[in-house]
Amino acid sequence: MHSAIQLSKEELRTTKPTRDEYLNKPKVPLVLVLDNVTNSYNIGSFIRLADAFAIEKIIVCGALTISDKKLRKASRNEAKWVCVEYSDSTTSSIQGLIDKGYAIYGVELCHQSVDYKEVNYPSPCALVLGNERKGVSEAALKLTDQQIHISMYGMGNSLNVSTAGAIVLAECTSQMRKSIQG
C-alpha cells in the first residue's frame, strides 16, 4: 500500500482526486457485508464510510426496496466511487469470501462475541452487519470466524447499524493499514 500524502486541512477540504486516480488508489482489503440492512439512509451511510476508509467493496444482501433518492442523499453521490455489489443471499456472499481466503467477523452482541478492540484483524477480512431490528442472521453468524461487539456503558444496549459499522470499521482499517505499511 502506498503511503498517504499529507495535506493541510484547507487542502483536504478542496483537493479531490480525479475519478481515475481514485479508482486506481489501493484499497484496504476489507469488505462490508450488509445482511438484510433495509434502510436506504443506512446503506448510503455505509457507502460514505466505504469511501472515507477506502475499502475494497460493500455487498448489500437481501431482497431490498431501496429509495434511490434517500440513498443518494445519505451517500452524497459517493456510490459512483465505491464498489457496491447486490446479492440475494448473504450466506452465498459470505461463502464466496471464505473461498477467497477472507476472515469473517459478525458484528453482533451474543454469548460468543468479544469486544471489537480485542481482535487482531487479518488481511483480507469482511465485516458482516445485520438488519436494523433483527441483527445478523443466524445463518450468517454460523459462517463467521468470530463475533464481535461494541461494549456499551449506558442504559441502551445497541447502536444504529451504520454508527456501529463506523466504529468497528475505523478500528479494523486502522489495524490493517498499520500491518500493510509494516
C-alpha positions as CSV (number, residue, x, y, z in Angstrom):
1,M,0.0,0.0,0.0
2,H,1.3,3.5,-0.8
3,S,2.0,5.9,2.0
4,A,-0.6,8.6,2.4
5,I,0.0,12.1,1.1
6,Q,-0.1,14.6,4.0
7,L,-2.4,17.6,3.2
8,S,-3.3,20.6,5.3
9,K,-6.9,20.9,6.5
10,E,-7.5,23.6,3.8
11,E,-6.2,21.3,1.1
12,L,-8.2,18.4,2.4
13,R,-11.4,20.3,2.0
14,T,-10.6,21.5,-1.5
15,T,-8.4,18.7,-3.0
16,K,-10.2,15.8,-4.7
17,P,-8.6,13.1,-6.8
18,T,-9.8,12.5,-10.3
19,R,-12.1,9.5,-10.9
20,D,-9.2,7.6,-12.4
21,E,-6.8,8.5,-9.5
22,Y,-9.4,7.3,-7.0
23,L,-10.2,4.1,-8.8
24,N,-6.5,3.3,-9.1
25,K,-5.8,4.1,-5.5
26,P,-5.0,1.0,-3.4
27,K,-8.0,-0.1,-1.3
28,V,-7.9,-1.8,2.1
29,P,-8.7,-5.5,1.6
30,L,-11.9,-5.2,3.6
31,V,-15.4,-6.0,2.5
32,L,-18.6,-4.9,4.3
33,V,-21.4,-7.4,4.0
34,L,-24.8,-5.9,4.8
35,D,-27.1,-8.7,5.9
36,N,-30.6,-7.5,5.1
37,V,-29.9,-3.9,6.1
38,T,-33.1,-2.3,4.7
39,N,-32.9,1.4,5.5
40,S,-31.7,3.4,2.5
41,Y,-30.1,6.0,4.8
42,N,-28.0,3.3,6.5
43,I,-26.9,1.8,3.2
44,G,-26.0,5.3,2.0
45,S,-24.0,5.9,5.2
46,F,-22.1,2.7,4.6
47,I,-21.3,3.9,1.1
48,R,-19.8,7.1,2.6
49,L,-17.9,5.1,5.1
50,A,-16.5,2.8,2.4
51,D,-15.3,5.8,0.5
52,A,-13.9,7.5,3.6
53,F,-11.9,4.5,4.6
54,A,-11.1,3.4,1.0
55,I,-12.2,-0.2,1.5
56,E,-12.5,-2.8,-1.3
57,K,-16.3,-3.0,-1.5
58,I,-19.7,-3.4,0.0
59,I,-22.0,-6.3,-0.6
60,V,-25.7,-5.4,0.0
61,C,-27.6,-8.6,0.6
62,G,-31.3,-9.5,0.7
63,A,-34.5,-8.7,-1.2
64,L,-34.4,-4.9,-0.9
65,T,-36.5,-2.0,-2.0
66,I,-34.1,0.9,-1.9
67,S,-35.1,4.5,-2.3
68,D,-32.6,6.0,-4.8
69,K,-33.4,9.5,-3.6
70,K,-32.7,8.6,0.1
71,L,-29.6,6.6,-0.9
72,R,-28.1,9.4,-3.0
73,K,-28.8,11.9,-0.2
74,A,-27.2,9.7,2.5
75,S,-24.3,8.6,0.3
76,R,-23.7,12.1,-1.1
77,N,-23.4,10.5,-4.5
78,E,-20.2,8.6,-3.4
79,A,-21.8,5.4,-4.8
80,K,-20.2,6.3,-8.1
81,W,-16.7,5.9,-6.5
82,V,-17.4,2.9,-4.3
83,C,-17.7,-0.7,-5.4
84,V,-21.2,-1.8,-4.4
85,E,-22.5,-5.3,-5.2
86,Y,-26.0,-6.6,-4.7
87,S,-26.8,-10.2,-3.7
88,D,-29.9,-12.1,-2.9
89,S,-28.1,-14.3,-0.5
90,T,-25.9,-13.3,2.5
91,T,-24.7,-16.8,3.1
92,S,-23.6,-17.3,-0.6
93,S,-21.8,-14.0,-0.5
94,I,-20.0,-14.9,2.8
95,Q,-19.1,-18.3,1.5
96,G,-17.6,-16.7,-1.7
97,L,-15.4,-14.5,0.5
98,I,-14.4,-17.5,2.7
99,D,-13.4,-19.4,-0.5
100,K,-11.2,-16.4,-1.4
101,G,-9.4,-16.5,2.0
102,Y,-11.2,-13.7,3.8
103,A,-11.6,-13.9,7.6
104,I,-15.2,-13.2,8.5
105,Y,-16.4,-11.1,11.5
106,G,-20.0,-10.8,12.5
107,V,-20.8,-7.5,14.3
108,E,-23.3,-8.9,16.8
109,L,-23.7,-9.0,20.6
110,C,-24.0,-12.6,21.5
111,H,-22.6,-15.1,24.0
112,Q,-19.5,-15.8,22.0
113,S,-18.8,-12.2,20.9
114,V,-15.7,-10.4,22.0
115,D,-15.0,-6.6,22.2
116,Y,-14.1,-5.4,18.7
117,K,-10.9,-3.7,20.1
118,E,-9.6,-7.1,21.3
119,V,-9.4,-8.5,17.8
120,N,-6.3,-8.5,15.5
121,Y,-7.9,-8.1,12.1
122,P,-6.1,-10.0,9.4
123,S,-5.9,-9.1,5.7
124,P,-8.2,-9.7,3.9
125,C,-11.3,-9.7,6.1
126,A,-15.0,-9.0,6.0
127,L,-17.4,-7.4,8.5
128,V,-21.0,-8.7,8.5
129,L,-23.5,-6.2,9.8
130,G,-27.1,-7.0,10.2
131,N,-30.7,-5.9,9.9
132,E,-31.7,-2.8,11.9
133,R,-34.1,-4.8,14.1
134,K,-33.0,-8.4,13.9
135,G,-29.2,-8.0,13.7
136,V,-27.0,-10.5,11.8
137,S,-29.0,-13.7,10.8
138,E,-28.2,-17.0,12.5
139,A,-27.3,-18.5,9.1
140,A,-24.7,-15.7,8.5
141,L,-23.3,-15.9,12.1
142,K,-22.6,-19.6,11.6
143,L,-20.3,-18.7,8.8
144,T,-18.3,-16.2,10.8
145,D,-14.8,-16.8,12.3
146,Q,-15.6,-14.6,15.2
147,Q,-18.5,-12.5,16.5
148,I,-17.6,-9.0,17.8
149,H,-19.4,-6.3,19.7
150,I,-19.0,-2.8,20.9
151,S,-19.1,-2.6,24.7
152,M,-21.9,-0.4,25.9
153,Y,-21.7,1.6,29.1
154,G,-25.0,3.5,29.1
155,M,-28.6,2.3,29.5
156,G,-29.0,1.3,25.9
157,N,-27.6,-2.0,24.6
158,S,-27.3,-1.2,20.9
159,L,-26.4,1.4,18.3
160,N,-27.7,2.2,14.9
161,V,-26.1,-0.2,12.4
162,S,-24.3,2.4,10.4
163,T,-23.0,4.0,13.7
164,A,-21.8,0.6,14.9
165,G,-20.2,-0.1,11.5
166,A,-18.3,3.2,11.6
167,I,-16.8,2.5,15.0
168,V,-15.7,-1.1,14.0
169,L,-14.6,0.0,10.5
170,A,-12.3,2.7,12.0
171,E,-10.5,0.2,14.2
172,C,-10.3,-2.6,11.6
173,T,-9.0,-0.3,8.8
174,S,-6.5,1.3,11.2
175,Q,-5.1,-2.0,12.2
176,M,-4.9,-3.3,8.6
177,R,-3.2,-0.1,7.4
178,K,-0.6,-0.4,10.1
179,S,0.1,-4.0,9.2
180,I,0.3,-3.3,5.5
181,Q,2.6,-0.4,6.0
182,G,4.6,-2.6,8.3
